[in-house]
Amino acid sequence: MKVLFVAPEHGRIRKKDGKVRWVFYHAFSFLSAYLKKYVDGIEIDYIDVNRHGMEELQRKYLSKKHDIIAITGLTSHYASTKELIQFLKKIKTNNTKIFVGGAIISSYPEFMIEHLGADYYVTGEGEEAFLECIQLISENKSLENVKNVGFLQDGKVVINEPRALISDLDQLPWQDYETFDFKEFVKQQNYSAQIFGSRGCPYNCGFCYRIFGRTYRTRSIEAVLEEIEFLVKQYKVYNIIFIDELFFFKKSIIEEFCRQLLRKKLRITWHCALRADLADLELLKLMHKTGCMEIGYGIESGSAEILKRMNKRATVEQNCNAMRMTIEAGIFPGANVIIGYPGETKETIKETEKLLDDAQCHAGMHFIQALPGTALYQEVKKLGYIKDEEEYFLSLQKEIHGLPIDFTGLGKQFIESEQKRIMKKSRKYYLQCYSMYKRERFKYYLKNRNINYLRQLPLKVLRAIGNKCNLTAR
């Protein structure tokens, strides 16, 4: 059985100099590891169209004529995903089946199955469903009853019933770090690696679609630390980024993670996302002691009214206090703000600006996107903002750096100009926090004698450190 994973064009990952930033596709990596664990002799290939282009994709496919081509993406990748499928259908043999999974399918399966043109679609958590599909295809059996799978049958959309979520995440194999150029990716990312400690999020923010739903499941702390230790030893990683939707839901679990991390003496730095209502100074200081250097907060707005409309279940005061305490603990606050939510006014924008001033914190200020599978999408669709759904999905990729639709009546140009103004104004807070971040990281690595970090420093820097510490640089 031969499987080809294909990442479509994203639109986000080209630098200003024209070069393409490396992206490690975790969905593919998890699926690949799972298939290799259960399918003997499986061959897995991979191509990122962003980096290699369609010609290389054609060459790679024709060299093996894979049995399955698997694509994943977000709703904002609708245009490139549809184009990719059309291209593949022109070059593939009849025996090759095209699968699509990820949030683009799970958030709106009825529409995507009708419009994208693939053979099969996997909704929700993909490991078990995709494995069953591959096993059935290898036996020339039908996929019509596979849970979490959809397809077109006689022009009608068929979506099979969902399957239960994987309850014990520790039973999943680690990501496939060999197939997807992970070694080179780590170098490009200055020896940082991204891992998961959990799946799902128990909250229900109006703008957020969660492919793993509201059922929050965690790996054991021991399993997480074992994988970190492997990355440190095997790939010389010295910085870990947790990319969970929510890093450990309970304060007690975070404290236990920190205590075990200290006992392991891995001497890494790490980043995570946290709810503002979980933050307190004592906890943040403990996290900083173990190497936590950045915490992302979804503060979203400085307006109590907008937070209520978003169903954020957090207050402006909690958000402000969390950012202040994070800075006081020596940790960089990676705050995120959304501008242009329905109900946004000139006053609510000023309230957000005031929040950043009060907390003396910079935030990434993003334009609202109404994504299928969210309460926001249903609201704006009902209000008539989205008249042609396919036209809207096609526009998301073109408007990746701007506001797709003005839901406020303030005007697209006004909202975009306010975003630029506030971002420019708050840059001084970013510089202050980033200077602290660089200083704290440097102090931590030196204090803990992190060899993986020190070996990346230029020789002149090592000599300067050695002279200051009365050491001989070798």
C-alpha positions as CSV (number, residue, x, y, z in Angstrom):
1,M,0.0,0.0,0.0
2,K,1.4,3.4,-1.1
3,V,0.2,6.6,0.4
4,L,1.1,10.2,-0.7
5,F,0.4,13.0,1.7
6,V,0.0,16.4,0.0
7,A,-0.2,19.8,1.6
8,P,-2.0,22.4,-0.5
9,E,-0.9,26.0,-1.1
10,H,-1.7,28.0,2.0
11,G,-1.1,31.6,1.1
12,R,0.4,32.5,4.4
13,I,3.9,31.0,4.4
14,R,5.9,33.0,1.9
15,K,8.4,35.5,3.4
16,K,8.9,39.0,1.9
17,D,12.0,37.8,0.2
18,G,10.0,35.2,-1.7
19,K,11.3,32.2,0.2
20,V,9.0,29.7,1.8
21,R,8.9,29.2,5.5
22,W,9.0,25.6,6.6
23,V,5.8,24.1,8.0
24,F,5.6,20.8,9.8
25,Y,2.3,19.2,9.2
26,H,1.3,17.5,12.4
27,A,-1.9,15.9,11.0
28,F,0.1,14.0,8.4
29,S,2.8,13.1,11.0
30,F,0.2,11.6,13.4
31,L,-1.6,9.7,10.6
32,S,1.7,8.4,9.2
33,A,2.9,7.1,12.6
34,Y,-0.5,5.4,13.2
35,L,-0.4,3.7,9.8
36,K,3.1,2.5,10.2
37,K,2.2,1.0,13.6
38,Y,-0.7,-1.1,12.2
39,V,0.0,-1.6,8.5
40,D,2.9,-3.8,7.5
41,G,5.0,-2.7,4.5
42,I,3.2,0.6,4.0
43,E,5.1,3.1,1.9
44,I,4.5,6.8,2.8
45,D,5.6,9.8,0.7
46,Y,5.0,13.5,1.3
47,I,5.1,16.7,-0.7
48,D,4.4,20.3,0.3
49,V,3.1,22.1,-2.7
50,N,4.1,25.4,-1.1
51,R,7.7,24.5,-1.3
52,H,7.9,22.2,-4.3
53,G,5.1,23.1,-6.7
54,M,2.7,21.2,-8.9
55,E,5.4,19.9,-11.3
56,E,7.2,18.1,-8.5
57,L,3.9,16.7,-7.2
58,Q,3.2,15.3,-10.6
59,R,6.7,13.8,-10.9
60,K,6.5,12.2,-7.4
61,Y,3.1,10.7,-8.0
62,L,3.9,9.3,-11.5
63,S,7.0,7.7,-10.1
64,K,5.0,5.4,-7.9
65,K,1.3,5.9,-8.7
66,H,0.2,5.8,-5.1
67,D,-2.9,3.9,-4.0
68,I,-4.1,6.8,-1.9
69,I,-3.5,10.6,-2.0
70,A,-4.4,12.3,1.3
71,I,-4.9,16.1,1.7
72,T,-5.6,18.1,4.8
73,G,-6.3,21.8,5.4
74,L,-8.4,24.6,6.8
75,T,-11.5,26.2,5.4
76,S,-9.3,29.2,4.4
77,H,-7.5,26.8,2.1
78,Y,-10.7,25.9,0.2
79,A,-9.5,27.6,-3.1
80,S,-6.1,25.8,-3.2
81,T,-7.6,22.5,-2.0
82,K,-10.2,22.5,-4.8
83,E,-7.5,23.4,-7.4
84,L,-5.2,20.7,-6.1
85,I,-7.9,18.0,-6.3
86,Q,-8.8,19.1,-9.9
87,F,-5.1,18.8,-10.8
88,L,-4.7,15.4,-9.3
89,K,-7.8,14.0,-11.0
90,K,-6.2,14.9,-14.3
91,I,-3.0,13.0,-13.7
92,K,-4.0,10.1,-11.4
93,T,-5.0,6.6,-12.5
94,N,-8.5,5.2,-11.7
95,N,-7.1,3.0,-9.0
96,T,-5.8,6.0,-6.9
97,K,-8.3,7.3,-4.4
98,I,-8.2,10.9,-3.1
99,F,-9.0,11.5,0.5
100,V,-9.5,14.9,2.2
101,G,-9.6,15.5,6.0
102,G,-9.0,18.2,8.6
103,A,-11.0,21.2,9.7
104,I,-12.0,22.0,6.1
105,I,-14.1,18.9,6.1
106,S,-15.1,18.5,9.7
107,S,-16.5,22.0,10.0
108,Y,-18.9,21.7,7.1
109,P,-18.9,18.2,5.6
110,E,-22.2,18.5,3.7
111,F,-20.9,21.5,1.6
112,M,-17.4,20.3,1.1
113,I,-18.3,16.7,0.0
114,E,-20.6,18.2,-2.6
115,H,-18.1,20.8,-3.9
116,L,-14.5,19.6,-3.6
117,G,-14.5,16.6,-5.9
118,A,-12.4,14.1,-3.9
119,D,-13.3,10.4,-3.6
120,Y,-13.6,10.2,0.2
121,Y,-13.7,12.5,3.2
122,V,-12.6,11.9,6.8
123,T,-14.3,13.9,9.5
124,G,-13.1,14.6,13.1
125,E,-10.3,12.5,14.6
126,G,-8.7,10.8,11.7
127,E,-6.4,8.0,12.8
128,E,-8.8,5.1,13.3
129,A,-11.0,6.0,10.4
130,F,-8.2,6.4,7.9
131,L,-6.5,3.2,9.1
132,E,-9.8,1.3,8.5
133,C,-10.2,2.8,5.0
134,I,-6.7,1.7,4.1
135,Q,-7.2,-1.8,5.4
136,L,-10.5,-2.1,3.4
137,I,-9.0,-0.7,0.2
138,S,-6.1,-3.2,0.4
139,E,-8.8,-6.0,0.6
140,N,-10.9,-4.4,-2.3
141,K,-13.8,-3.9,0.1
142,S,-16.3,-1.1,0.3
143,L,-15.9,2.0,2.6
144,E,-19.6,2.7,2.7
145,N,-20.0,1.8,6.4
146,V,-16.8,3.3,7.8
147,K,-17.5,5.7,10.7
148,N,-16.2,9.3,10.3
149,V,-16.2,8.9,6.5
150,G,-18.2,10.7,3.9
151,F,-18.6,10.5,0.1
152,L,-20.9,11.2,-2.9
153,Q,-23.2,8.4,-3.9
154,D,-25.3,8.9,-7.0
155,G,-24.9,12.6,-6.6
156,K,-26.1,12.6,-3.0
157,V,-23.9,13.4,0.1
158,V,-23.4,10.5,2.4
159,I,-21.9,11.1,5.9
160,N,-21.5,8.0,8.0
161,E,-22.1,8.2,11.8
162,P,-19.2,9.5,14.0
163,R,-17.0,7.2,16.0
164,A,-16.0,7.6,19.6
165,L,-13.0,9.7,20.3
166,I,-9.7,8.0,21.3
167,S,-9.9,8.0,25.1
168,D,-6.3,7.2,26.0
169,L,-4.0,9.5,24.1
170,D,-0.9,7.8,25.5
171,Q,-1.8,4.8,23.3
172,L,-1.1,6.9,20.2
173,P,2.4,6.6,18.7
174,W,4.5,9.7,18.7
175,Q,4.5,11.7,15.5
176,D,6.4,10.4,12.5
177,Y,9.5,12.5,12.8
178,E,11.4,10.7,10.0
179,T,9.2,11.1,7.0
180,F,8.4,14.8,7.0
181,D,11.9,16.5,7.0
182,F,11.7,17.1,10.7
183,K,15.4,17.3,11.1
184,E,15.7,20.1,8.6
185,F,12.6,21.8,10.0
186,V,14.2,21.9,13.5
187,K,17.2,23.6,12.1
188,Q,15.1,26.2,10.3
189,Q,13.2,26.8,13.6
190,N,16.4,27.4,15.6
191,Y,16.0,24.0,17.2
192,S,12.5,24.5,18.4
193,A,9.9,21.7,18.2
194,Q,6.1,21.7,18.5
195,I,4.3,19.0,20.4
196,F,0.8,18.3,21.8
197,G,-0.1,17.5,25.4
198,S,-3.9,17.4,24.8
199,R,-6.8,17.4,22.4
200,G,-10.0,19.4,22.5
201,C,-11.2,22.4,24.4
202,P,-14.1,22.5,26.9
203,Y,-15.0,26.1,26.0
204,N,-17.3,27.2,23.3
205,C,-16.1,30.6,21.9
206,G,-18.4,31.9,19.2
207,F,-15.7,32.3,16.5
208,C,-13.7,29.1,17.2
209,Y,-14.0,25.7,15.4
210,R,-12.5,22.8,17.2
211,I,-11.9,19.6,15.2
212,F,-11.6,17.5,18.4
213,G,-14.7,19.1,19.9
214,R,-15.3,20.1,23.5
215,T,-14.2,16.8,25.1
216,Y,-10.9,17.7,26.6
217,R,-8.4,14.8,26.8
218,T,-4.8,14.9,28.0
219,R,-1.7,12.8,27.6
220,S,-0.1,11.8,30.9
221,I,2.7,14.1,32.1
222,E,5.1,11.2,32.0
223,A,4.4,10.5,28.3
224,V,4.8,14.2,27.4
225,L,8.1,14.5,29.2
226,E,9.3,11.2,27.6
227,E,8.7,12.7,24.1
228,I,10.4,16.0,25.0
229,E,13.4,14.0,26.3
230,F,13.6,12.1,23.0
231,L,13.5,15.4,21.0
232,V,16.3,16.9,23.1
233,K,18.6,13.9,22.7
234,Q,17.7,12.9,19.1
235,Y,17.3,16.3,17.5
236,K,19.2,18.7,19.8
237,V,16.0,20.6,20.5
238,Y,16.3,23.2,23.3
239,N,12.9,24.9,23.0
240,I,9.5,23.2,23.1
241,I,6.3,24.9,21.9
242,F,3.0,23.3,23.0
243,I,0.4,23.9,20.3
244,D,-2.6,22.5,22.1
245,E,-5.8,24.6,21.9
246,L,-5.5,24.8,25.7
247,F,-2.4,23.8,27.8
248,F,-3.5,21.6,30.7
249,F,-6.9,22.7,32.0
250,K,-6.2,22.5,35.7
251,K,-3.7,24.5,37.8
252,S,-2.8,21.4,39.8
253,I,-1.8,19.5,36.6
254,I,0.4,22.5,35.4
255,E,2.1,22.5,38.8
256,E,2.8,18.8,38.7
257,F,4.1,19.1,35.1
258,C,6.5,21.8,36.3
259,R,7.7,19.7,39.3
260,Q,8.4,16.7,37.1
261,L,10.1,18.9,34.5
262,L,12.5,20.2,37.2
263,R,13.2,16.6,38.4
264,K,14.0,15.6,34.8
265,K,16.6,18.4,34.5
266,L,16.0,18.7,30.7
267,R,17.0,22.4,30.9
268,I,14.7,23.4,28.0
269,T,12.6,26.5,27.5
270,W,9.0,26.1,26.5
271,H,5.9,28.1,25.3
272,C,2.2,27.3,25.8
273,A,-1.3,28.8,25.6
274,L,-3.2,29.5,28.8
275,R,-6.6,30.8,30.0
276,A,-6.3,34.1,31.7
277,D,-8.5,32.9,34.6
278,L,-5.9,30.2,35.4
279,A,-3.0,32.6,35.8
280,D,-1.7,33.6,39.2
281,L,1.7,35.0,40.1
282,E,2.8,32.1,42.1
283,L,2.0,29.6,39.3
284,L,3.6,31.9,36.7
285,K,6.8,32.1,38.7
286,L,7.0,28.3,39.0
287,M,6.5,28.0,35.2
288,H,9.2,30.6,34.6
289,K,11.6,28.6,36.9
290,T,11.1,25.6,34.7
291,G,11.9,27.5,31.6
292,C,8.5,28.8,30.4
293,M,9.4,31.9,28.4
294,E,6.1,32.7,26.5
295,I,2.4,32.2,27.3
296,G,-0.3,32.9,24.7
297,Y,-3.5,34.4,25.9
298,G,-6.7,34.6,23.8
299,I,-7.8,38.0,25.2
300,E,-9.7,38.8,22.0
301,S,-11.1,42.2,23.1
302,G,-10.9,44.9,25.7
303,S,-14.7,45.3,25.6
304,A,-16.8,43.4,28.1
305,E,-19.7,43.5,25.6
306,I,-17.7,42.0,22.8
307,L,-16.3,39.3,25.2
308,K,-19.9,38.4,26.1
309,R,-20.9,38.2,22.5
310,M,-17.9,35.9,21.8
311,N,-18.9,33.7,24.8
312,K,-15.4,34.0,26.1
313,R,-16.3,33.4,29.7
314,A,-13.5,35.7,30.8
315,T,-13.4,39.3,32.0
316,V,-11.4,42.3,30.9
317,E,-9.9,42.6,34.4
318,Q,-8.8,38.9,34.3
319,N,-7.2,39.4,30.9
320,C,-5.4,42.6,32.0
321,N,-4.2,41.0,35.3
322,A,-3.0,37.9,33.6
323,M,-0.8,39.9,31.2
324,R,0.6,42.1,33.9
325,M,1.5,39.1,36.1
326,T,3.0,37.3,33.2
327,I,5.4,40.2,32.6
328,E,6.1,40.5,36.3
329,A,7.1,36.7,36.3
330,G,9.6,37.3,33.5
331,I,7.5,35.6,30.8
332,F,6.6,37.1,27.4
333,P,2.8,37.5,27.1
334,G,1.8,36.4,23.5
335,A,-1.7,38.0,23.6
336,N,-4.1,37.7,20.7
337,V,-6.9,40.1,19.8
338,I,-9.7,39.9,17.2
339,I,-11.0,43.0,15.6
340,G,-14.2,43.4,13.5
341,Y,-16.5,41.0,15.5
342,P,-20.2,41.8,15.1
343,G,-21.1,44.5,17.5
344,E,-17.7,46.1,17.3
345,T,-17.9,49.9,17.5
346,K,-15.4,52.8,17.6
347,E,-15.8,52.7,21.4
348,T,-15.1,49.0,21.7
349,I,-12.0,49.3,19.6
350,K,-10.8,52.1,21.9
351,E,-11.5,49.8,24.9
352,T,-9.2,47.2,23.4
353,E,-6.6,49.8,22.8
354,K,-6.9,50.9,26.5
355,L,-6.5,47.3,27.7
356,L,-3.2,47.0,25.9
357,D,-2.1,50.4,27.3
358,D,-3.2,49.4,30.9
359,A,-1.4,46.0,30.7
360,Q,1.5,47.6,28.7
361,C,1.3,44.6,26.4
362,H,1.5,44.2,22.6
363,A,-1.0,41.8,21.0
364,G,-1.3,40.1,17.6
365,M,-4.4,41.8,16.2
366,H,-6.2,39.6,13.8
367,F,-9.2,40.3,11.6
368,I,-12.3,38.2,12.3
369,Q,-13.1,35.3,10.0
370,A,-16.5,33.7,10.1
371,L,-15.7,30.0,9.8
372,P,-18.3,27.2,9.3
373,G,-19.0,25.1,12.3
374,T,-19.1,28.2,14.6
375,A,-21.9,30.2,16.1
376,L,-20.5,33.3,14.4
377,Y,-20.9,31.7,11.0
378,Q,-24.5,30.8,11.6
379,E,-25.2,34.4,12.9
380,V,-23.7,36.3,10.0
381,K,-25.1,33.9,7.4
382,K,-28.6,34.4,8.9
383,L,-28.0,38.2,8.7
384,G,-27.3,38.0,5.0
385,Y,-23.5,38.8,5.0
386,I,-22.7,35.5,3.3
387,K,-25.0,35.1,0.3
388,D,-22.9,32.7,-1.8
389,E,-21.0,30.3,0.4
390,E,-18.5,29.0,-2.2
391,E,-17.7,32.6,-3.3
392,Y,-17.0,33.4,0.4
393,F,-14.8,30.4,1.0
394,L,-12.8,31.2,-2.2
395,S,-12.3,34.7,-0.9
396,L,-10.8,33.7,2.4
397,Q,-7.5,32.7,1.0
398,K,-7.3,36.0,-1.0
399,E,-8.1,38.0,2.1
400,I,-5.7,36.2,4.4
401,H,-4.0,39.5,5.4
402,G,-7.1,41.7,5.4
403,L,-10.7,41.8,6.6
404,P,-12.8,39.4,4.5
405,I,-16.2,40.9,5.3
406,D,-17.2,43.9,7.5
407,F,-19.8,42.7,10.0
408,T,-19.8,46.0,11.9
409,G,-21.0,48.8,9.5
410,L,-17.8,50.7,10.4
411,G,-16.3,50.0,6.9
412,K,-13.5,47.6,5.9
413,Q,-11.0,50.4,5.3
414,F,-11.7,51.9,8.8
415,I,-11.2,48.6,10.6
416,E,-8.0,47.8,8.7
417,S,-6.6,51.3,9.4
418,E,-7.4,51.0,13.1
419,Q,-5.7,47.6,13.3
420,K,-2.5,49.1,11.7
421,R,-2.7,52.2,14.0
422,I,-3.0,50.2,17.3
423,M,-0.4,47.7,16.2
424,K,2.1,50.5,15.4
425,K,1.3,52.3,18.7
426,S,1.7,49.2,20.8
427,R,5.0,48.2,19.2
428,K,6.9,49.9,22.1
429,Y,5.3,47.3,24.5
430,Y,6.4,44.5,22.2
431,L,10.0,45.8,22.1
432,Q,10.0,46.0,25.9
433,C,8.6,42.5,26.4
434,Y,10.8,41.0,23.7
435,S,13.9,42.5,25.2
436,M,12.9,40.9,28.5
437,Y,12.2,37.6,26.7
438,K,15.6,37.5,25.0
439,R,17.4,38.4,28.3
440,E,15.5,35.8,30.3
441,R,16.1,33.0,27.8
442,F,19.8,33.8,27.6
443,K,20.1,33.8,31.4
444,Y,18.2,30.5,31.7
445,Y,20.2,28.7,29.1
446,L,23.5,29.9,30.6
447,K,22.5,29.1,34.2
448,N,21.4,25.6,33.2
449,R,24.3,25.1,30.9
450,N,22.1,24.0,28.0
451,I,24.7,22.5,25.6
452,N,22.2,22.3,22.7
453,Y,21.7,26.0,22.9
454,L,25.3,27.0,23.5
455,R,26.6,25.1,20.5
456,Q,24.4,27.3,18.3
457,L,25.9,30.5,19.4
458,P,28.6,32.2,17.3
459,L,32.2,31.7,18.5
460,K,32.6,35.4,19.3
461,V,29.6,35.2,21.7
462,L,31.0,32.2,23.4
463,R,34.3,33.8,23.9
464,A,32.7,36.9,25.3
465,I,30.8,34.8,27.8
466,G,33.9,32.8,28.6
467,N,35.9,36.0,29.3
468,K,33.2,37.5,31.5
469,C,33.0,34.2,33.5
470,N,36.8,33.8,33.5
471,L,36.5,30.7,31.3
472,T,38.4,29.5,28.3
473,A,36.3,29.2,25.2
474,R,37.3,26.2,23.2
